[in-house]
Amino acid sequence: MQDNIIVKPSVEKQFDRFLRQGRVLFFSAPCGFGKTVLADALLHGQNVLRQSAADPGCAIPPSEQDWDILLIDDLQLMQ
């Protein structure tokens, strides 16, 4: 399914620039608009720790763990 995802070059360029300069990136759109799919496509090949805000134990882990990018999904479900 990954082969069927189209990311606009302008979005990919902005994302790559963010990875070099930024610290926090927030995707905002209504449910079903493909935020997770887009994040997965843009982060393909990166060392990513994925967490869900819907998980009661969701917490930012220590940075010394083996990850470079923390992806927290389902923020709308955070309690």
PDB file as gemmi writes it, atoms N, CA and C in Angstrom:
CRYST1    1.000    1.000    1.000  90.00  90.00  90.00 P 1                      
ATOM      1  N   MET A   1       0.828  -1.204   0.000  1.00  0.00           N  
ATOM      2  CA  MET A   1       0.000   0.000   0.000  1.00  0.00           C  
ATOM      3  C   MET A   1       0.860   1.251   0.000  1.00  0.00           C  
ATOM      4  N   GLN A   2       2.037   1.192   0.589  1.00  0.00           N  
ATOM      5  CA  GLN A   2       2.933   2.352   0.649  1.00  0.00           C  
ATOM      6  C   GLN A   2       3.230   2.886  -0.748  1.00  0.00           C  
ATOM      7  N   ASP A   3       3.253   2.033  -1.766  1.00  0.00           N  
ATOM      8  CA  ASP A   3       3.565   2.452  -3.123  1.00  0.00           C  
ATOM      9  C   ASP A   3       2.481   3.335  -3.733  1.00  0.00           C  
ATOM     10  N   ASN A   4       1.287   3.335  -3.162  1.00  0.00           N  
ATOM     11  CA  ASN A   4       0.170   4.090  -3.717  1.00  0.00           C  
ATOM     12  C   ASN A   4      -0.010   5.461  -3.079  1.00  0.00           C  
ATOM     13  N   ILE A   5       0.896   5.869  -2.233  1.00  0.00           N  
ATOM     14  CA  ILE A   5       0.780   7.153  -1.537  1.00  0.00           C  
ATOM     15  C   ILE A   5       1.523   8.217  -2.325  1.00  0.00           C  
ATOM     16  N   ILE A   6       0.834   9.317  -2.586  1.00  0.00           N  
ATOM     17  CA  ILE A   6       1.430  10.430  -3.321  1.00  0.00           C  
ATOM     18  C   ILE A   6       1.590  11.601  -2.359  1.00  0.00           C  
ATOM     19  N   VAL A   7       2.832  12.056  -2.228  1.00  0.00           N  
ATOM     20  CA  VAL A   7       3.128  13.219  -1.390  1.00  0.00           C  
ATOM     21  C   VAL A   7       3.555  14.343  -2.328  1.00  0.00           C  
ATOM     22  N   LYS A   8       2.875  15.467  -2.242  1.00  0.00           N  
ATOM     23  CA  LYS A   8       3.230  16.604  -3.091  1.00  0.00           C  
ATOM     24  C   LYS A   8       4.683  17.002  -2.838  1.00  0.00           C  
ATOM     25  N   PRO A   9       5.435  17.282  -3.894  1.00  0.00           N  
ATOM     26  CA  PRO A   9       6.833  17.686  -3.719  1.00  0.00           C  
ATOM     27  C   PRO A   9       6.999  18.882  -2.789  1.00  0.00           C  
ATOM     28  N   SER A  10       6.070  19.826  -2.817  1.00  0.00           N  
ATOM     29  CA  SER A  10       6.190  21.000  -1.945  1.00  0.00           C  
ATOM     30  C   SER A  10       6.055  20.607  -0.475  1.00  0.00           C  
ATOM     31  N   VAL A  11       5.193  19.642  -0.166  1.00  0.00           N  
ATOM     32  CA  VAL A  11       5.027  19.171   1.209  1.00  0.00           C  
ATOM     33  C   VAL A  11       6.290  18.447   1.654  1.00  0.00           C  
ATOM     34  N   GLU A  12       6.828  17.580   0.796  1.00  0.00           N  
ATOM     35  CA  GLU A  12       8.038  16.845   1.133  1.00  0.00           C  
ATOM     36  C   GLU A  12       9.223  17.797   1.346  1.00  0.00           C  
ATOM     37  N   LYS A  13       9.317  18.830   0.510  1.00  0.00           N  
ATOM     38  CA  LYS A  13      10.396  19.807   0.638  1.00  0.00           C  
ATOM     39  C   LYS A  13      10.286  20.558   1.970  1.00  0.00           C  
ATOM     40  N   GLN A  14       9.084  20.998   2.330  1.00  0.00           N  
ATOM     41  CA  GLN A  14       8.886  21.704   3.597  1.00  0.00           C  
ATOM     42  C   GLN A  14       9.190  20.793   4.776  1.00  0.00           C  
ATOM     43  N   PHE A  15       8.793  19.524   4.671  1.00  0.00           N  
ATOM     44  CA  PHE A  15       9.044  18.579   5.752  1.00  0.00           C  
ATOM     45  C   PHE A  15      10.545  18.336   5.922  1.00  0.00           C  
ATOM     46  N   ASP A  16      11.259  18.156   4.818  1.00  0.00           N  
ATOM     47  CA  ASP A  16      12.706  17.957   4.889  1.00  0.00           C  
ATOM     48  C   ASP A  16      13.398  19.161   5.519  1.00  0.00           C  
ATOM     49  N   ARG A  17      12.939  20.359   5.179  1.00  0.00           N  
ATOM     50  CA  ARG A  17      13.503  21.569   5.775  1.00  0.00           C  
ATOM     51  C   ARG A  17      13.213  21.596   7.276  1.00  0.00           C  
ATOM     52  N   PHE A  18      12.005  21.209   7.653  1.00  0.00           N  
ATOM     53  CA  PHE A  18      11.665  21.159   9.071  1.00  0.00           C  
ATOM     54  C   PHE A  18      12.581  20.194   9.823  1.00  0.00           C  
ATOM     55  N   LEU A  19      12.843  19.006   9.255  1.00  0.00           N  
ATOM     56  CA  LEU A  19      13.688  18.027   9.933  1.00  0.00           C  
ATOM     57  C   LEU A  19      15.083  18.575  10.209  1.00  0.00           C  
ATOM     58  N   ARG A  20      15.562  19.446   9.360  1.00  0.00           N  
ATOM     59  CA  ARG A  20      16.880  20.042   9.568  1.00  0.00           C  
ATOM     60  C   ARG A  20      16.848  21.158  10.609  1.00  0.00           C  
ATOM     61  N   GLN A  21      15.707  21.839  10.783  1.00  0.00           N  
ATOM     62  CA  GLN A  21      15.652  23.042  11.604  1.00  0.00           C  
ATOM     63  C   GLN A  21      14.716  22.964  12.802  1.00  0.00           C  
ATOM     64  N   GLY A  22      13.696  22.132  12.751  1.00  0.00           N  
ATOM     65  CA  GLY A  22      12.623  22.195  13.738  1.00  0.00           C  
ATOM     66  C   GLY A  22      12.773  21.245  14.898  1.00  0.00           C  
ATOM     67  N   ARG A  23      11.856  21.390  15.824  1.00  0.00           N  
ATOM     68  CA  ARG A  23      11.828  20.509  16.990  1.00  0.00           C  
ATOM     69  C   ARG A  23      10.466  19.861  17.166  1.00  0.00           C  
ATOM     70  N   VAL A  24       9.373  20.589  16.910  1.00  0.00           N  
ATOM     71  CA  VAL A  24       8.032  20.048  17.076  1.00  0.00           C  
ATOM     72  C   VAL A  24       7.231  20.379  15.827  1.00  0.00           C  
ATOM     73  N   LEU A  25       6.602  19.367  15.272  1.00  0.00           N  
ATOM     74  CA  LEU A  25       5.740  19.553  14.107  1.00  0.00           C  
ATOM     75  C   LEU A  25       4.378  18.989  14.451  1.00  0.00           C  
ATOM     76  N   PHE A  26       3.340  19.778  14.232  1.00  0.00           N  
ATOM     77  CA  PHE A  26       1.980  19.377  14.564  1.00  0.00           C  
ATOM     78  C   PHE A  26       1.158  19.343  13.288  1.00  0.00           C  
ATOM     79  N   PHE A  27       0.642  18.151  12.929  1.00  0.00           N  
ATOM     80  CA  PHE A  27      -0.284  18.017  11.794  1.00  0.00           C  
ATOM     81  C   PHE A  27      -1.690  18.176  12.336  1.00  0.00           C  
ATOM     82  N   SER A  28      -2.466  19.046  11.724  1.00  0.00           N  
ATOM     83  CA  SER A  28      -3.835  19.251  12.157  1.00  0.00           C  
ATOM     84  C   SER A  28      -4.775  19.169  10.961  1.00  0.00           C  
ATOM     85  N   ALA A  29      -5.746  18.291  11.072  1.00  0.00           N  
ATOM     86  CA  ALA A  29      -6.784  18.128  10.048  1.00  0.00           C  
ATOM     87  C   ALA A  29      -7.849  17.227  10.658  1.00  0.00           C  
ATOM     88  N   PRO A  30      -9.059  17.267  10.134  1.00  0.00           N  
ATOM     89  CA  PRO A  30     -10.107  16.384  10.654  1.00  0.00           C  
ATOM     90  C   PRO A  30      -9.724  14.908  10.505  1.00  0.00           C  
ATOM     91  N   CYS A  31     -10.319  14.083  11.332  1.00  0.00           N  
ATOM     92  CA  CYS A  31     -10.088  12.633  11.255  1.00  0.00           C  
ATOM     93  C   CYS A  31     -10.416  12.139   9.849  1.00  0.00           C  
ATOM     94  N   GLY A  32      -9.589  11.245   9.361  1.00  0.00           N  
ATOM     95  CA  GLY A  32      -9.813  10.667   8.041  1.00  0.00           C  
ATOM     96  C   GLY A  32      -9.141  11.406   6.904  1.00  0.00           C  
ATOM     97  N   PHE A  33      -8.392  12.473   7.194  1.00  0.00           N  
ATOM     98  CA  PHE A  33      -7.748  13.251   6.141  1.00  0.00           C  
ATOM     99  C   PHE A  33      -6.343  12.762   5.804  1.00  0.00           C  
ATOM    100  N   GLY A  34      -5.885  11.701   6.482  1.00  0.00           N  
ATOM    101  CA  GLY A  34      -4.618  11.084   6.110  1.00  0.00           C  
ATOM    102  C   GLY A  34      -3.384  11.592   6.829  1.00  0.00           C  
ATOM    103  N   LYS A  35      -3.543  12.174   8.003  1.00  0.00           N  
ATOM    104  CA  LYS A  35      -2.385  12.688   8.739  1.00  0.00           C  
ATOM    105  C   LYS A  35      -1.387  11.583   9.060  1.00  0.00           C  
ATOM    106  N   THR A  36      -1.886  10.447   9.547  1.00  0.00           N  
ATOM    107  CA  THR A  36      -1.002   9.344   9.921  1.00  0.00           C  
ATOM    108  C   THR A  36      -0.330   8.750   8.691  1.00  0.00           C  
ATOM    109  N   VAL A  37      -1.072   8.600   7.618  1.00  0.00           N  
ATOM    110  CA  VAL A  37      -0.512   8.054   6.377  1.00  0.00           C  
ATOM    111  C   VAL A  37       0.575   8.982   5.846  1.00  0.00           C  
ATOM    112  N   LEU A  38       0.315  10.286   5.865  1.00  0.00           N  
ATOM    113  CA  LEU A  38       1.310  11.253   5.411  1.00  0.00           C  
ATOM    114  C   LEU A  38       2.550  11.210   6.293  1.00  0.00           C  
ATOM    115  N   ALA A  39       2.364  11.189   7.614  1.00  0.00           N  
ATOM    116  CA  ALA A  39       3.502  11.124   8.530  1.00  0.00           C  
ATOM    117  C   ALA A  39       4.313   9.855   8.283  1.00  0.00           C  
ATOM    118  N   ASP A  40       3.633   8.721   8.118  1.00  0.00           N  
ATOM    119  CA  ASP A  40       4.329   7.465   7.847  1.00  0.00           C  
ATOM    120  C   ASP A  40       5.142   7.545   6.563  1.00  0.00           C  
ATOM    121  N   ALA A  41       4.572   8.131   5.527  1.00  0.00           N  
ATOM    122  CA  ALA A  41       5.277   8.245   4.246  1.00  0.00           C  
ATOM    123  C   ALA A  41       6.490   9.171   4.371  1.00  0.00           C  
ATOM    124  N   LEU A  42       6.333  10.294   5.051  1.00  0.00           N  
ATOM    125  CA  LEU A  42       7.427  11.248   5.194  1.00  0.00           C  
ATOM    126  C   LEU A  42       8.537  10.727   6.104  1.00  0.00           C  
ATOM    127  N   LEU A  43       8.178   9.893   7.072  1.00  0.00           N  
ATOM    128  CA  LEU A  43       9.152   9.388   8.031  1.00  0.00           C  
ATOM    129  C   LEU A  43       9.723   8.021   7.655  1.00  0.00           C  
ATOM    130  N   HIS A  44       9.330   7.508   6.500  1.00  0.00           N  
ATOM    131  CA  HIS A  44       9.809   6.194   6.067  1.00  0.00           C  
ATOM    132  C   HIS A  44      11.340   6.157   6.079  1.00  0.00           C  
ATOM    133  N   GLY A  45      11.890   5.147   6.736  1.00  0.00           N  
ATOM    134  CA  GLY A  45      13.341   5.002   6.800  1.00  0.00           C  
ATOM    135  C   GLY A  45      14.001   5.730   7.962  1.00  0.00           C  
ATOM    136  N   GLN A  46      13.230   6.509   8.715  1.00  0.00           N  
ATOM    137  CA  GLN A  46      13.766   7.240   9.877  1.00  0.00           C  
ATOM    138  C   GLN A  46      13.646   6.357  11.126  1.00  0.00           C  
ATOM    139  N   ASN A  47      14.401   6.676  12.147  1.00  0.00           N  
ATOM    140  CA  ASN A  47      14.353   5.965  13.421  1.00  0.00           C  
ATOM    141  C   ASN A  47      13.255   6.605  14.283  1.00  0.00           C  
ATOM    142  N   VAL A  48      12.038   6.069  14.195  1.00  0.00           N  
ATOM    143  CA  VAL A  48      10.846   6.685  14.787  1.00  0.00           C  
ATOM    144  C   VAL A  48      10.291   5.821  15.916  1.00  0.00           C  
ATOM    145  N   LEU A  49       9.990   6.451  17.042  1.00  0.00           N  
ATOM    146  CA  LEU A  49       9.240   5.809  18.121  1.00  0.00           C  
ATOM    147  C   LEU A  49       7.802   6.306  17.992  1.00  0.00           C  
ATOM    148  N   ARG A  50       6.877   5.388  17.813  1.00  0.00           N  
ATOM    149  CA  ARG A  50       5.465   5.746  17.628  1.00  0.00           C  
ATOM    150  C   ARG A  50       4.686   5.460  18.900  1.00  0.00           C  
ATOM    151  N   GLN A  51       3.886   6.450  19.300  1.00  0.00           N  
ATOM    152  CA  GLN A  51       3.008   6.283  20.451  1.00  0.00           C  
ATOM    153  C   GLN A  51       1.641   6.828  20.107  1.00  0.00           C  
ATOM    154  N   SER A  52       0.648   6.344  20.837  1.00  0.00           N  
ATOM    155  CA  SER A  52      -0.715   6.834  20.670  1.00  0.00           C  
ATOM    156  C   SER A  52      -1.122   7.582  21.932  1.00  0.00           C  
ATOM    157  N   ALA A  53      -1.634   8.798  21.747  1.00  0.00           N  
ATOM    158  CA  ALA A  53      -2.108   9.579  22.894  1.00  0.00           C  
ATOM    159  C   ALA A  53      -3.324   8.925  23.534  1.00  0.00           C  
ATOM    160  N   ALA A  54      -3.964   7.994  22.834  1.00  0.00           N  
ATOM    161  CA  ALA A  54      -5.109   7.283  23.388  1.00  0.00           C  
ATOM    162  C   ALA A  54      -4.679   6.248  24.425  1.00  0.00           C  
ATOM    163  N   ASP A  55      -3.408   5.872  24.417  1.00  0.00           N  
ATOM    164  CA  ASP A  55      -2.888   4.901  25.375  1.00  0.00           C  
ATOM    165  C   ASP A  55      -2.759   5.570  26.742  1.00  0.00           C  
ATOM    166  N   PRO A  56      -3.394   5.004  27.785  1.00  0.00           N  
ATOM    167  CA  PRO A  56      -3.316   5.634  29.115  1.00  0.00           C  
ATOM    168  C   PRO A  56      -1.883   5.795  29.628  1.00  0.00           C  
ATOM    169  N   GLY A  57      -0.968   4.969  29.164  1.00  0.00           N  
ATOM    170  CA  GLY A  57       0.414   5.055  29.608  1.00  0.00           C  
ATOM    171  C   GLY A  57       1.288   5.917  28.721  1.00  0.00           C  
ATOM    172  N   CYS A  58       0.681   6.676  27.816  1.00  0.00           N  
ATOM    173  CA  CYS A  58       1.447   7.500  26.887  1.00  0.00           C  
ATOM    174  C   CYS A  58       2.223   8.568  27.646  1.00  0.00           C  
ATOM    175  N   ALA A  59       3.533   8.571  27.448  1.00  0.00           N  
ATOM    176  CA  ALA A  59       4.408   9.571  28.070  1.00  0.00           C  
ATOM    177  C   ALA A  59       5.633   9.721  27.186  1.00  0.00           C  
ATOM    178  N   ILE A  60       6.235  10.881  27.229  1.00  0.00           N  
ATOM    179  CA  ILE A  60       7.451  11.094  26.446  1.00  0.00           C  
ATOM    180  C   ILE A  60       8.573  10.310  27.117  1.00  0.00           C  
ATOM    181  N   PRO A  61       9.161   9.377  26.379  1.00  0.00           N  
ATOM    182  CA  PRO A  61      10.202   8.533  26.959  1.00  0.00           C  
ATOM    183  C   PRO A  61      11.540   9.282  27.043  1.00  0.00           C  
ATOM    184  N   PRO A  62      12.462   8.751  27.818  1.00  0.00           N  
ATOM    185  CA  PRO A  62      13.788   9.374  27.894  1.00  0.00           C  
ATOM    186  C   PRO A  62      14.454   9.404  26.515  1.00  0.00           C  
ATOM    187  N   SER A  63      15.163  10.472  26.230  1.00  0.00           N  
ATOM    188  CA  SER A  63      15.777  10.630  24.920  1.00  0.00           C  
ATOM    189  C   SER A  63      16.939   9.679  24.702  1.00  0.00           C  
ATOM    190  N   GLU A  64      17.463   9.088  25.762  1.00  0.00           N  
ATOM    191  CA  GLU A  64      18.570   8.168  25.569  1.00  0.00           C  
ATOM    192  C   GLU A  64      18.117   6.814  25.022  1.00  0.00           C  
ATOM    193  N   GLN A  65      16.812   6.606  24.884  1.00  0.00           N  
ATOM    194  CA  GLN A  65      16.333   5.390  24.228  1.00  0.00           C  
ATOM    195  C   GLN A  65      16.661   5.461  22.747  1.00  0.00           C  
ATOM    196  N   ASP A  66      16.492   4.345  22.058  1.00  0.00           N  
ATOM    197  CA  ASP A  66      16.902   4.241  20.661  1.00  0.00           C  
ATOM    198  C   ASP A  66      15.840   4.791  19.707  1.00  0.00           C  
ATOM    199  N   TRP A  67      15.716   6.120  19.640  1.00  0.00           N  
ATOM    200  CA  TRP A  67      14.844   6.771  18.670  1.00  0.00           C  
ATOM    201  C   TRP A  67      15.373   8.171  18.402  1.00  0.00           C  
ATOM    202  N   ASP A  68      15.112   8.636  17.175  1.00  0.00           N  
ATOM    203  CA  ASP A  68      15.511   9.995  16.799  1.00  0.00           C  
ATOM    204  C   ASP A  68      14.304  10.912  16.680  1.00  0.00           C  
ATOM    205  N   ILE A  69      13.162  10.316  16.342  1.00  0.00           N  
ATOM    206  CA  ILE A  69      11.933  11.083  16.136  1.00  0.00           C  
ATOM    207  C   ILE A  69      10.817  10.420  16.932  1.00  0.00           C  
ATOM    208  N   LEU A  70      10.081  11.219  17.678  1.00  0.00           N  
ATOM    209  CA  LEU A  70       8.931  10.731  18.437  1.00  0.00           C  
ATOM    210  C   LEU A  70       7.666  11.152  17.702  1.00  0.00           C  
ATOM    211  N   LEU A  71       6.853  10.172  17.317  1.00  0.00           N  
ATOM    212  CA  LEU A  71       5.576  10.440  16.656  1.00  0.00           C  
ATOM    213  C   LEU A  71       4.464  10.095  17.620  1.00  0.00           C  
ATOM    214  N   ILE A  72       3.673  11.090  18.009  1.00  0.00           N  
ATOM    215  CA  ILE A  72       2.524  10.858  18.882  1.00  0.00           C  
ATOM    216  C   ILE A  72       1.274  11.068  18.038  1.00  0.00           C  
ATOM    217  N   ASP A  73       0.514  10.002  17.901  1.00  0.00           N  
ATOM    218  CA  ASP A  73      -0.687  10.011  17.071  1.00  0.00           C  
ATOM    219  C   ASP A  73      -1.922  10.045  17.983  1.00  0.00           C  
ATOM    220  N   ASP A  74      -3.059  10.318  17.399  1.00  0.00           N  
ATOM    221  CA  ASP A  74      -4.363  10.285  18.091  1.00  0.00           C  
ATOM    222  C   ASP A  74      -4.461  11.319  19.200  1.00  0.00           C  
ATOM    223  N   LEU A  75      -3.905  12.522  18.975  1.00  0.00           N  
ATOM    224  CA  LEU A  75      -3.963  13.553  20.027  1.00  0.00           C  
ATOM    225  C   LEU A  75      -5.397  13.916  20.416  1.00  0.00           C  
ATOM    226  N   GLN A  76      -6.334  13.751  19.480  1.00  0.00           N  
ATOM    227  CA  GLN A  76      -7.726  14.083  19.795  1.00  0.00           C  
ATOM    228  C   GLN A  76      -8.304  13.145  20.854  1.00  0.00           C  
ATOM    229  N   LEU A  77      -7.643  12.006  21.108  1.00  0.00           N  
ATOM    230  CA  LEU A  77      -8.131  11.044  22.097  1.00  0.00           C  
ATOM    231  C   LEU A  77      -7.428  11.197  23.441  1.00  0.00           C  
ATOM    232  N   MET A  78      -6.533  12.162  23.570  1.00  0.00           N  
ATOM    233  CA  MET A  78      -5.792  12.354  24.818  1.00  0.00           C  
ATOM    234  C   MET A  78      -6.743  12.777  25.931  1.00  0.00           C  
ATOM    235  N   GLN A  79      -6.583  12.148  27.072  1.00  0.00           N  
ATOM    236  CA  GLN A  79      -7.437  12.457  28.229  1.00  0.00           C  
ATOM    237  C   GLN A  79      -6.804  13.544  29.088  1.00  0.00           C  
TER     238      GLN A  79                                                      
END                                                                             
